[in-house]
Amino acid sequence: MIKIAICEDEKDQQELLKEHIYQIFKELSIKYKLEIFNSGEALLENYPNDTDVILLDIQMGQINGMDTARKIRTLDNKVEIIFITSLIEYALDGYEVRAYRYLIKPVKYENLKENIINCIKEIDIKNKYIIVKEQGNQMKLDINEITYVEVQKETITIHTLNKVYKLNGTMTNIEKKIDCSRFFRCHKSFLVNLEHVKSIKQYVLVLENSEEVPVSRYRFKETKDKFFDVIEAKLC
């Protein structure tokens, strides 16, 4: 079930979004739960746990949508935020709160549907994990926490945001377990999570934590294309 919140102070816009969402999820045959809030204050005071998507109006009363989004990010690091606005000039500000999607009022059905589908894909990735065994202990790893994987002979090293795991196995098996389009085999010995890549230079990927991952000369163009695909997907 997908949990959605609408935060919008105009009743006609609330009803329009509500009807669109009903039709979208009917077409997708996916169950959903919808909550509606008339202000940023109401949303923050009664923030629903495990919210998947928030449709957030930017231009509201005392606390606007951008300030609401900033406070939401202190409560929830994973929720997908779609801004609803009459003024596209706010778009660049959304990067601060990791809100990459904007819809212009009045919201068109097809535009909302496309954004909801993209959010559902993101949610599926965020909820994905793998089971690995290190020194006889089984562990559950969130794939979004993995920055890259490297192999040396039969030793697999999984680098995450907070820890490094070493286990026996093959890169092929780990790649099959992860099975996510965000990961790319940039080198025969390296599998990288492109979500954590900050930049790319000649035969090297620079991660957000400043670590560098080598790129094979033969896979450089494809790696670069995949990296820009991930960036572009955020902007769509």
HULIN-V608112 format. One record per helix or strand of 3 or more residues. SS is the DSSP state (H for helix, E for strand). FROM is the first residue (numbers start at 0). LEN is the number of residues. Records with the same first field share a line. If there is no record, write none. Layout:
SS->FROM-LEN, FROM-LEN
//
This chain:
E->1-6, 31-6, 52-5, 79-6, 100-4, 128-6, 136-6, 145-7, 154-6, 163-5, 182-5, 189-4, 196-5, 203-4, 211-3
H->10-18, 39-6, 64-11, 87-10, 108-18, 142-3, 170-8, 193-3, 216-19
//
